[in-house]
């Protein structure tokens, strides 16, 4: 995973860049991959919602896509799942959803960050969180800054970091595709069971299911 700049190169200099494609031709395409692959995750989230809604899918999806907030959309998916699914099906659905949404954070950081380059780190690119950048700009304009940015929040991305993030998002998308097949009541029992088995065989899914059970009211209730 990306590391804070001081941990990689404490006194590295850097400049804001709008030409990563030219300056870092190997790394720049990964940024596009992260954003584009996450878009496919969002599409499959909607597809799984349609599966759960069944006959009401057309109206439900229209309402879902009308929501501007990603958080609101995710709340709707959870609410619909809890209303329409029960038992192990609900637990599996929420596990796949939670694992998928875990990949949203690194995507959002990459999509909204300010990119920079350091001559001391030619194998990487630097990402400045918008808040860090704007805080620095605000102090500069107000005459309160000293020309320095808070580097403790600046992250260094190298090729391996991008590859790991892209693979996590691809796995999330594939999981949603398997869930979509499992939820298809018209599919053969063999296909549905195979999809379920593939999902249940993944450590992340297993761990999330375990956490759900640990946090359930029944498991947290004191013995009578």
C-alpha positions in Angstrom: 0.0 0.0 0.0 1.1 3.6 -0.5 3.4 5.0 2.1 3.6 8.5 3.7 6.2 10.7 2.0 8.3 11.2 5.1 8.6 7.5 5.5 9.8 7.1 1.9 12.0 10.2 1.6 11.8 12.6 4.5 13.2 15.8 2.8 12.1 15.1 -0.8 11.1 18.1 -2.9 8.1 17.9 -5.3 6.1 19.9 -7.7 2.4 19.7 -8.6 1.9 17.9 -12.0 -0.8 17.9 -14.6 1.2 15.8 -17.0 1.6 12.4 -15.4 1.1 10.7 -18.7 4.3 12.3 -20.0 6.3 12.3 -16.8 5.3 8.9 -15.5 4.1 6.9 -18.5 4.2 3.6 -16.7 2.3 4.7 -13.6 -0.3 7.1 -15.1 -2.4 4.4 -16.8 -3.0 2.7 -13.5 -5.0 5.8 -12.3 -7.4 5.3 -15.2 -7.6 1.6 -14.5 -8.6 2.3 -10.8 -11.4 4.7 -11.8 -12.7 2.7 -14.7 -12.7 -0.6 -12.9 -14.5 0.9 -9.9 -17.2 2.2 -12.3 -17.8 -1.5 -13.2 -18.2 -2.3 -9.5 -20.9 0.4 -9.3 -22.7 -1.1 -12.3 -22.7 -4.6 -10.7 -23.9 -3.2 -7.4 -27.0 -1.9 -9.3 -27.4 -5.2 -11.1 -27.4 -7.1 -7.8 -30.0 -4.6 -6.4 -32.2 -5.4 -9.4 -31.9 -9.1 -8.7 -33.1 -8.6 -5.2 -35.9 -6.3 -6.2 -37.2 -8.8 -8.8 -40.5 -7.7 -10.3 -40.0 -4.2 -8.8 -36.6 -3.8 -10.3 -37.5 -1.2 -13.0 -39.0 1.3 -10.5 -36.4 0.6 -7.9 -33.4 1.1 -10.1 -34.9 4.4 -11.4 -35.1 5.6 -7.8 -31.6 4.2 -7.0 -29.9 6.0 -10.0 -31.7 9.3 -9.1 -29.8 9.4 -5.8 -26.8 11.7 -6.2 -24.9 10.5 -3.1 -22.9 7.3 -3.2 -23.6 6.9 0.6 -27.4 7.2 0.0 -27.2 4.5 -2.7 -25.4 2.1 -0.5 -27.8 2.7 2.3 -30.6 1.9 -0.1 -28.9 -1.4 -1.2 -28.5 -2.5 2.4 -32.1 -1.5 3.3 -33.5 -3.4 0.3 -31.4 -6.5 1.1 -32.5 -6.6 4.7 -36.1 -6.3 3.5 -36.0 -8.9 0.8 -33.4 -11.4 1.9 -33.2 -13.6 5.0 -30.8 -15.8 6.8 -27.7 -17.0 5.0 -28.6 -15.2 1.8 -28.7 -11.9 3.6 -25.5 -12.5 5.4 -23.7 -13.5 2.1 -25.1 -10.5 0.3 -24.0 -8.1 3.0 -20.5 -9.7 3.1 -20.0 -9.3 -0.6 -21.3 -5.7 -0.4 -19.1 -4.8 2.5 -16.0 -6.3 0.8 -16.8 -4.4 -2.4 -17.3 -1.1 -0.6 -14.0 -1.4 1.2 -12.4 -0.8 -2.2 -14.2 2.6 -2.6 -11.8 4.4 -0.2 -8.6 3.8 -2.1 -10.5 4.6 -5.4 -11.8 7.9 -4.0 -8.4 8.9 -2.7 -6.9 8.3 -6.2 -9.8 10.0 -8.0 -9.9 13.2 -6.0 -6.2 13.7 -5.0 -3.8 16.3 -6.3 -0.8 14.6 -8.1 2.8 15.6 -7.7 6.2 14.5 -8.8 9.5 14.3 -6.9 12.9 14.1 -8.6 14.1 12.0 -5.6 11.4 9.4 -6.2 11.5 8.7 -10.0 9.8 5.3 -9.5 6.7 6.8 -7.8 4.1 9.5 -7.9 2.9 11.6 -5.0 -0.7 12.2 -4.0 -1.7 15.2 -1.9 -5.2 15.0 -0.3 -7.4 17.9 -1.4 -7.8 19.1 2.2 -4.1 19.2 2.7 -3.6 21.1 -0.5 -6.4 23.6 0.2 -5.3 24.2 3.8 -1.8 25.1 2.5 -3.3 27.3 -0.2 -5.5 29.1 2.3 -2.6 29.8 4.6 -0.6 31.1 1.7 -3.3 33.5 0.5 -3.9 34.7 4.1 -0.2 35.3 4.5 0.1 32.8 7.3 2.0 30.1 5.5 5.7 29.5 5.3 5.7 28.0 1.9 5.5 24.4 3.3 2.8 21.8 2.9 2.0 19.2 5.5 3.9 16.2 4.0 2.7 13.8 6.7 -0.5 13.2 4.7 1.2 13.0 1.3 1.2 9.5 -0.1 3.8 7.9 -2.4 2.3 5.4 -4.9 4.5 3.0 -6.7 3.6 0.5 -9.4 3.0 -2.4 -6.9 0.6 -0.2 -4.9 -1.5 0.6 -8.0 -1.5 -3.1 -9.0 -2.7 -4.2 -5.6 -5.6 -1.6 -5.6 -6.7 -2.5 -9.1 -6.7 -6.2 -8.2 -8.8 -5.6 -5.1 -11.3 -3.7 -7.2 -11.4 -6.5 -9.9 -12.0 -9.1 -7.1 -14.8 -7.0 -5.8 -16.4 -6.8 -9.2 -16.0 -10.5 -9.8 -17.6 -11.2 -6.4 -20.6 -9.1 -7.4 -20.9 -11.0 -10.6 -20.9 -14.3 -8.7 -23.5 -12.9 -6.3 -25.7 -11.8 -9.2 -25.6 -15.3 -10.6 -26.4 -16.8 -7.2 -29.4 -14.5 -6.8 -30.8 -15.6 -10.1 -33.8 -17.8 -9.2 -34.0 -18.9 -12.8 -30.5 -20.3 -12.9 -29.9 -24.0 -12.4 -29.3 -25.1 -8.8 -25.8 -26.3 -9.9 -24.8 -22.9 -11.2 -26.2 -21.1 -8.1 -24.4 -23.4 -5.7 -21.1 -23.1 -7.7 -21.4 -19.3 -7.4 -22.1 -19.5 -3.7 -19.2 -21.9 -3.1 -16.8 -19.7 -4.9 -17.8 -16.7 -2.8 -17.7 -18.7 0.5 -14.2 -19.9 -0.4 -12.7 -16.4 -0.2 -11.0 -15.4 3.1 -12.4 -11.8 3.0 -15.9 -13.0 2.6 -15.5 -15.6 5.4 -14.0 -12.9 7.7 -16.9 -10.5 7.0 -19.5 -13.1 7.7 -17.7 -14.0 11.0 -17.8 -10.3 12.0 -21.5 -10.0 11.1 -22.3 -13.0 13.4 -20.1 -11.7 16.2 -21.9 -8.3 16.0 -25.4 -9.8 15.7 -27.9 -9.1 18.6 -28.1 -12.8 19.4 -24.4 -13.3 19.7 -23.9 -10.1 21.8 -26.8 -10.9 24.2 -25.7 -12.0 27.6 -26.6 -15.6 28.6 -29.9 -15.9 30.4 
